[in-house]
Amino acid sequence: MSNAKYADTPMDPNIKLVSDQGEPCVDPGRYRRLVGRLNYLIVTHPNIAFAMDIVSQFLNPPCQDHCDVVIQNTRQSH
């Protein structure tokens, strides 16, 4: 993630996330840790609040699409 670039928006508004969509997340534990860490950042980065509300709904079991959105949010919030 050291080569991450900032995005204009924390989450693509055209992405529709649903349960059991696509391939399972390779590392669901990492997904849950990232979501937890990003939830703390909402206080200082309110621009990610909407995206965090969406991805928090898919903690069990996350799919790869959910993981991709969380990784994009992680890049955006730094």
KOLDREN-277147 format. One line per 4 residues: number of its first residue (from 0); their letters; for each residue y, x, z of N, C-alpha, C. Coordinates in nm, 3 decimals. Layout:
BEGIN
NUM	A	Y,X,Z,Y,X,Z,Y,X,Z; ...
***
This chain:
BEGIN
0	MSNA	-0.118,0.081,0.000,0.000,0.000,0.000,0.126,0.086,0.000; 0.109,0.217,0.008,0.226,0.305,0.008,0.300,0.303,-0.124; 0.234,0.261,-0.231,0.298,0.252,-0.362,0.345,0.110,-0.392; 0.349,0.024,-0.292,0.386,-0.117,-0.312,0.531,-0.129,-0.355
4	KYAD	0.557,-0.228,-0.438,0.693,-0.256,-0.484,0.734,-0.393,-0.433; 0.862,-0.410,-0.409,0.913,-0.538,-0.362,0.905,-0.643,-0.471; 0.879,-0.765,-0.429,0.877,-0.879,-0.520,1.000,-0.964,-0.494; 1.045,-1.038,-0.595,1.160,-1.125,-0.578,1.130,-1.241,-0.483
8	TPMD	1.008,-1.291,-0.487,0.967,-1.400,-0.398,0.841,-1.358,-0.326; 0.825,-1.401,-0.200,0.706,-1.362,-0.125,0.578,-1.425,-0.177; 0.589,-1.539,-0.247,0.469,-1.605,-0.299,0.505,-1.676,-0.428; 0.422,-1.660,-0.527,0.444,-1.729,-0.654,0.433,-1.880,-0.629
12	PNIK	0.539,-1.955,-0.655,0.536,-2.099,-0.626,0.438,-2.177,-0.715; 0.389,-2.115,-0.821,0.295,-2.183,-0.910,0.150,-2.167,-0.868; 0.123,-2.086,-0.767,-0.014,-2.066,-0.719,-0.053,-2.185,-0.632; -0.165,-2.244,-0.664,-0.219,-2.354,-0.585,-0.346,-2.304,-0.516
16	LVSD	-0.339,-2.287,-0.387,-0.454,-2.239,-0.311,-0.530,-2.357,-0.253; -0.662,-2.352,-0.266,-0.749,-2.454,-0.209,-0.868,-2.385,-0.144; -0.935,-2.456,-0.056,-1.055,-2.401,0.010,-1.165,-2.378,-0.091; -1.248,-2.279,-0.066,-1.364,-2.248,-0.149,-1.329,-2.229,-0.296
20	QGEP	-1.219,-2.162,-0.320,-1.174,-2.137,-0.458,-1.206,-1.993,-0.494; -1.287,-1.974,-0.593,-1.314,-1.840,-0.644,-1.411,-1.760,-0.558; -1.407,-1.630,-0.580,-1.496,-1.537,-0.511,-1.457,-1.525,-0.363; -1.555,-1.506,-0.275,-1.524,-1.484,-0.134,-1.445,-1.354,-0.116
24	CVDP	-1.360,-1.352,-0.017,-1.281,-1.232,0.015,-1.376,-1.120,0.055; -1.351,-1.002,0.002,-1.438,-0.887,0.029,-1.437,-0.852,0.177; -1.321,-0.859,0.241,-1.309,-0.824,0.382,-1.231,-0.933,0.456; -1.300,-1.042,0.498,-1.229,-1.152,0.564,-1.162,-1.110,0.696
28	GRYR	-1.216,-1.009,0.762,-1.153,-0.960,0.885,-1.016,-0.900,0.857; -1.005,-0.828,0.748,-0.876,-0.770,0.709,-0.776,-0.881,0.677; -0.823,-0.984,0.607,-0.738,-1.100,0.575,-0.682,-1.160,0.703; -0.768,-1.185,0.800,-0.724,-1.248,0.925,-0.626,-1.158,1.001
32	RLVG	-0.651,-1.028,1.002,-0.559,-0.935,1.070,-0.423,-0.934,1.002; -0.422,-0.930,0.869,-0.295,-0.930,0.796,-0.217,-1.059,0.819; -0.286,-1.173,0.818,-0.219,-1.300,0.844,-0.160,-1.299,0.985; -0.234,-1.250,1.081,-0.185,-1.243,1.218,-0.062,-1.154,1.230
36	RLNY	-0.064,-1.040,1.165,0.051,-0.949,1.169,0.173,-1.009,1.100; 0.149,-1.073,0.987,0.260,-1.133,0.914,0.321,-1.251,0.990; 0.240,-1.322,1.070,0.295,-1.432,1.150,0.400,-1.381,1.248; 0.382,-1.262,1.302,0.483,-1.205,1.391,0.611,-1.170,1.316
40	LIVT	0.600,-1.136,1.189,0.718,-1.098,1.111,0.804,-1.216,1.071; 0.755,-1.337,1.085,0.834,-1.455,1.048,0.965,-1.458,1.126; 0.965,-1.409,1.247,1.087,-1.410,1.330,1.198,-1.332,1.263; 1.165,-1.216,1.208,1.268,-1.132,1.146,1.274,-1.144,0.995
44	HPNI	1.173,-1.206,0.934,1.168,-1.224,0.789,1.136,-1.371,0.760; 1.231,-1.462,0.782,1.201,-1.604,0.763,1.168,-1.641,0.619; 1.196,-1.553,0.524,1.165,-1.582,0.384,1.015,-1.588,0.357; 0.933,-1.539,0.448,0.787,-1.545,0.428,0.723,-1.661,0.502
48	AFAM	0.802,-1.743,0.571,0.747,-1.851,0.653,0.666,-1.950,0.571; 0.715,-1.991,0.456,0.642,-2.088,0.373,0.508,-2.030,0.329; 0.510,-1.908,0.280,0.386,-1.845,0.233,0.287,-1.830,0.348; 0.335,-1.794,0.466,0.245,-1.777,0.580,0.185,-1.910,0.623
52	DIVS	0.264,-2.017,0.614,0.210,-2.149,0.646,0.094,-2.183,0.553; 0.109,-2.150,0.426,0.004,-2.179,0.328,-0.121,-2.096,0.355; -0.107,-1.964,0.365,-0.227,-1.879,0.379,-0.294,-1.893,0.515; -0.221,-1.938,0.617,-0.281,-1.958,0.748,-0.383,-2.070,0.748
56	QFLN	-0.378,-2.155,0.649,-0.472,-2.267,0.639,-0.611,-2.222,0.592; -0.622,-2.100,0.543,-0.747,-2.054,0.483,-0.807,-1.935,0.558; -0.802,-1.940,0.690,-0.856,-1.829,0.769,-1.008,-1.826,0.768; -1.071,-1.940,0.745,-1.216,-1.943,0.750,-1.271,-2.037,0.644
60	PPCQ	-1.339,-1.997,0.546,-1.356,-1.861,0.495,-1.254,-1.834,0.384; -1.187,-1.721,0.388,-1.089,-1.690,0.283,-1.158,-1.649,0.153; -1.093,-1.678,0.042,-1.140,-1.637,-0.090,-1.052,-1.523,-0.140; -1.092,-1.459,-0.246,-1.017,-1.345,-0.299,-0.874,-1.383,-0.338
64	DHCD	-0.854,-1.503,-0.391,-0.718,-1.547,-0.425,-0.630,-1.551,-0.301; -0.685,-1.596,-0.190,-0.609,-1.600,-0.064,-0.574,-1.458,-0.021; -0.670,-1.368,-0.033,-0.646,-1.227,0.003,-0.535,-1.167,-0.083; -0.536,-1.197,-0.211,-0.433,-1.144,-0.302,-0.294,-1.190,-0.261
68	VVIQ	-0.280,-1.316,-0.220,-0.150,-1.368,-0.177,-0.104,-1.298,-0.050; -0.195,-1.277,0.045,-0.159,-1.211,0.170,-0.117,-1.067,0.144; -0.186,-0.998,0.056,-0.149,-0.861,0.025,-0.012,-0.857,-0.040; 0.019,-0.952,-0.126,0.153,-0.959,-0.187,0.257,-0.981,-0.079
72	NTRQ	0.230,-1.068,0.020,0.323,-1.091,0.129,0.342,-0.968,0.214; 0.235,-0.893,0.234,0.245,-0.769,0.312,0.338,-0.671,0.242; 0.327,-0.660,0.112,0.414,-0.572,0.036,0.557,-0.620,0.043; 0.579,-0.749,0.038,0.712,-0.806,0.037,0.783,-0.786,0.171
76	SH	0.712,-0.797,0.279,0.776,-0.799,0.411,0.817,-0.662,0.463; 0.775,-0.553,0.399,0.810,-0.419,0.449,0.942,-0.374,0.397
***
